[in-house]
Amino acid sequence: MATAFKAFLNSPVGPKTTHFWGPVSNWGFILAGMADMNKPPELISGSMTAVMCVYSGLFMRFAWVVNPRNYFLMATHASNESVQLYQLSRYARAQGYLEKKEPEAQQ
């Protein structure tokens, strides 16, 4: 157990690197998004939520191509992408973008 922990401490993505602390700090976005789930959708900024979706999508790609692969960063941004897409769907529903349009009756 002690050797596994020591190996983790000294690994290229361990807590002595930014490959670890970057994803840890990004969990703040996820927690904030989850806290906002109970707020009214009228308070959601559609443009900011869309930017967060693009940001997480880009950084998921980065986490995959960086050497060594950073699975923790990828999981963090996948979680953030899920939360932000949910918030974006709430915003779109509140704005009326996702309503089903019924065909108009012909006279």
N, C-alpha and C positions, 0 to 999 in steps of 0.2 A: 504494500500500500504506500509506504513512504517513498519507494523508488518511482512509482507511477506518478505520485504528486510532484516529486522532484523533476521528473521528465516533463510534466506539464508546465511547471514553472519556467523551465529553460527551453521550451519548444519555440519554434519560429512564430507561432501565433499565441503564445502564452501571455500571462499578465505583465510581463516586462516589456511588451511591445504595444504599438498603437493598433496592431491587428486585433488586439483584445479590447482595449479601452474605447476604441471607436464604436464598435457595436454595442458595448455596454451603455455608452452615452446616448446612442440612438434609440434605446428602449424608452427614453423619455417621450419621443414622438408617439410611440405605440400606446403608452399609458395615457397620454393626453387624449389621443383619439378614442380610446376606450372610455375615458371619463366623459367625453362629449357625446357618447351614444345616448345618454339620458336627457340631453338638452334638446330644446325644440330645433327642428331642421331649419328654421328661418335664420338661426344664428350662424349657420355654416357658410363659410366663404367658398364658393364654387371654384374660383380661380386658384386660391391657395391649396385647396384639396387636390385639384388637378395637378398642380405643380408637385405636390408631395407624391402623387402617383408616378409621375414621370421620374422624379428623383429616385424613388425606391426601385423603379424598373431599371434605371441606368446603373445603380449601384449593385443590384443583383448580378448584372452582367459583369461588372468590375470584380465582384467577389469571386466569380467563377474563373476569370482569366488571370487574376493576380497569382503570383508564385510566392509562397505556397498558397494553394486554394484556401480561402477563408470561409468555411462552412458556417461559422458562427455569424459572420457578417451577412451571408446570404440568407440565413434563417431570420435574422433580424429584419432585413428589408422585405422578405417575403411576408412576414407578419405585418409590417407596416403597410405594405401594398394591400393586404386583405382588409385591414382596418380602414384605410383611406378610400378604397373602392366602395366599401359599405357606406361610408359617410357621403361619398359622391352620389351614390344611388339615393340616399335619403334627401340630399339637396335636389337632385333631379326630380324626384317625386313631388317634393314640396313646390318646386317651380312649375310643375305640370308638364315636364318633358317626357315622362314615362307613362302618361295616360293613354289608354287605348282610344283610338279615334274611330268612331262609328261612321260608316258611310252615310252620306246624306240621302234622304229619301227623294226620289225623283217624282215630280208632279206632272 
